[in-house]
Amino acid sequence: MFGSISSYEKYLTATLASRVELEAILEASQIDALVPNWTRRKIVPQLLEDVRDLGGNNVMSPAVVNASVSMPAILGTLYVVEGSGLGAGILINRAAKLGLSGSLGARHLAQQVYNLRSWRTILNIIETTWIDDEDCCNQAAIAAFGVFESNYRRLFGNAG
């Protein structure tokens, strides 16, 4: 995904824009009532520090969301947000090749690797929370993937 600091900065910017929007949706929907350790699971604070580490270049103005969504939409969004960390172990190794670490420029990746220790807990929450509209859950997950896709395309272009 990134072989240079320049491409890593694009990745950071796209990831930050995506996470700000999606974490805001979850927070407006009282995600902390469903996921008690939500505050520690968020990665926007680490992303902001990572961007500052690299000089603050290319920071987009992400959307702010204030409207809450339904429980099925929360679960679909949560699945994508938490699942996005599954590749963090690979990405943190790539970042290390650029001289970055969990204390410089790749804090958010270190946090995602840490969060993976409780991935099963998140899956259990998703699997055991009753939903009355599975289609809404699926559509919310697709929309969350779309947020990431849109931001990455904006920075990396539309190439396949």
C-alpha positions as CSV (number, residue, x, y, z in Angstrom):
1,M,0.0,0.0,0.0
2,F,2.9,2.4,0.6
3,G,6.5,2.3,-0.4
4,S,7.4,5.8,0.4
5,I,6.7,8.5,3.0
6,S,4.7,10.4,0.4
7,S,2.4,7.4,-0.2
8,Y,2.2,6.8,3.5
9,E,1.1,10.4,4.1
10,K,-1.7,9.8,1.5
11,Y,-2.7,6.6,3.3
12,L,-2.7,8.5,6.7
13,T,-4.8,11.3,5.2
14,A,-7.4,9.0,3.7
15,T,-7.5,6.8,6.8
16,L,-8.0,9.9,9.0
17,A,-10.8,11.3,6.9
18,S,-12.5,7.9,6.9
19,R,-12.1,7.2,10.6
20,V,-13.2,10.7,11.7
21,E,-16.5,10.3,9.8
22,L,-17.2,6.7,10.8
23,E,-16.1,7.1,14.5
24,A,-18.4,10.2,14.6
25,I,-21.3,8.2,13.4
26,L,-20.7,5.6,16.0
27,E,-20.2,8.1,18.8
28,A,-23.4,10.0,17.8
29,S,-25.1,6.6,18.1
30,Q,-23.9,6.0,21.7
31,I,-21.5,3.2,20.7
32,D,-19.9,3.4,24.2
33,A,-23.1,1.8,25.6
34,L,-22.5,-1.2,23.3
35,V,-18.7,-1.3,23.4
36,P,-17.7,-0.2,26.9
37,N,-14.0,0.3,26.0
38,W,-14.8,2.3,22.9
39,T,-12.8,5.3,23.9
40,R,-9.7,3.2,24.0
41,R,-10.5,1.6,20.7
42,K,-10.7,4.8,18.7
43,I,-7.7,5.6,16.5
44,V,-8.4,9.2,15.4
45,P,-6.3,10.6,18.2
46,Q,-3.3,8.5,17.1
47,L,-3.9,9.3,13.5
48,L,-3.8,13.0,14.3
49,E,-0.5,12.5,16.2
50,D,0.9,10.5,13.2
51,V,0.0,13.2,10.8
52,R,1.7,15.8,13.1
53,D,4.8,13.5,13.2
54,L,5.1,13.8,9.5
55,G,4.6,17.5,9.4
56,G,0.9,17.7,9.1
57,N,0.9,17.6,5.3
58,N,-2.2,16.7,3.2
59,V,-4.7,16.8,6.1
60,M,-8.3,16.9,4.7
61,S,-11.2,18.5,6.4
62,P,-13.3,15.5,7.3
63,A,-17.1,15.5,7.6
64,V,-18.6,15.9,11.1
65,V,-21.6,13.7,11.8
66,N,-24.1,14.5,14.5
67,A,-27.1,12.3,13.6
68,S,-27.4,8.9,15.3
69,V,-28.1,5.7,13.4
70,S,-30.1,2.6,14.2
71,M,-28.6,-0.5,16.0
72,P,-28.4,-2.5,12.7
73,A,-26.4,0.4,11.2
74,I,-24.2,0.7,14.2
75,L,-23.3,-3.0,14.0
76,G,-22.6,-2.8,10.2
77,T,-20.4,0.2,10.7
78,L,-18.6,-1.2,13.7
79,Y,-17.8,-4.4,11.8
80,V,-16.0,-2.4,9.1
81,V,-14.3,0.0,11.5
82,E,-13.0,-2.7,13.7
83,G,-12.3,-5.1,10.8
84,S,-10.1,-2.5,9.1
85,G,-7.5,-3.2,11.8
86,L,-7.0,-6.8,10.6
87,G,-4.2,-5.8,8.3
88,A,-2.5,-3.6,10.8
89,G,0.1,-6.1,11.6
90,I,1.2,-6.2,8.0
91,L,1.0,-2.4,7.6
92,I,3.0,-1.7,10.7
93,N,5.8,-3.8,9.3
94,R,5.7,-1.8,6.1
95,A,5.7,1.5,8.1
96,A,8.8,0.2,10.0
97,K,10.6,0.0,6.7
98,L,10.0,3.7,6.3
99,G,11.5,4.4,9.7
100,L,8.1,4.7,11.5
101,S,6.9,3.0,14.7
102,G,4.3,2.9,17.3
103,S,5.8,6.0,18.8
104,L,6.5,7.9,15.6
105,G,4.1,8.1,12.7
106,A,2.4,4.7,13.1
107,R,0.7,5.0,16.4
108,H,-2.7,4.2,14.9
109,L,-1.4,1.0,13.5
110,A,0.1,0.0,16.9
111,Q,-3.3,0.8,18.5
112,Q,-5.1,-1.4,15.9
113,V,-2.7,-4.3,16.5
114,Y,-3.4,-3.9,20.2
115,N,-7.2,-3.7,19.6
116,L,-7.0,-7.0,17.7
117,R,-6.5,-8.8,21.0
118,S,-10.2,-8.2,21.6
119,W,-11.5,-8.8,18.0
120,R,-13.4,-11.8,19.2
121,T,-15.2,-9.7,21.8
122,I,-16.3,-7.3,19.1
123,L,-17.4,-10.2,16.9
124,N,-19.4,-11.5,19.9
125,I,-21.1,-8.2,20.4
126,I,-22.0,-8.1,16.8
127,E,-23.2,-11.7,16.7
128,T,-25.2,-11.6,19.9
129,T,-26.9,-8.2,19.6
130,W,-30.4,-8.7,18.2
131,I,-31.2,-6.7,15.1
132,D,-34.5,-6.3,13.4
133,D,-33.2,-5.2,10.0
134,E,-30.4,-7.3,8.6
135,D,-30.5,-5.4,5.3
136,C,-29.8,-2.1,7.1
137,C,-26.8,-3.7,8.8
138,N,-25.5,-4.9,5.5
139,Q,-26.1,-1.5,3.8
140,A,-24.3,0.3,6.6
141,A,-21.3,-2.0,6.3
142,I,-21.3,-1.3,2.5
143,A,-21.6,2.4,3.1
144,A,-18.7,2.3,5.6
145,F,-16.5,0.5,3.0
146,G,-17.6,3.2,0.6
147,V,-16.3,5.9,2.9
148,F,-12.9,4.3,2.9
149,E,-13.0,3.7,-0.8
150,S,-14.0,7.3,-1.6
151,N,-11.2,8.8,0.5
152,Y,-8.5,6.4,-0.8
153,R,-9.6,7.1,-4.4
154,R,-9.5,10.8,-3.8
155,L,-5.8,10.6,-2.7
156,F,-4.5,7.7,-4.7
157,G,-6.6,8.1,-7.8
158,N,-9.1,5.8,-9.5
159,A,-6.6,3.2,-10.7
160,G,-7.8,-0.4,-10.2
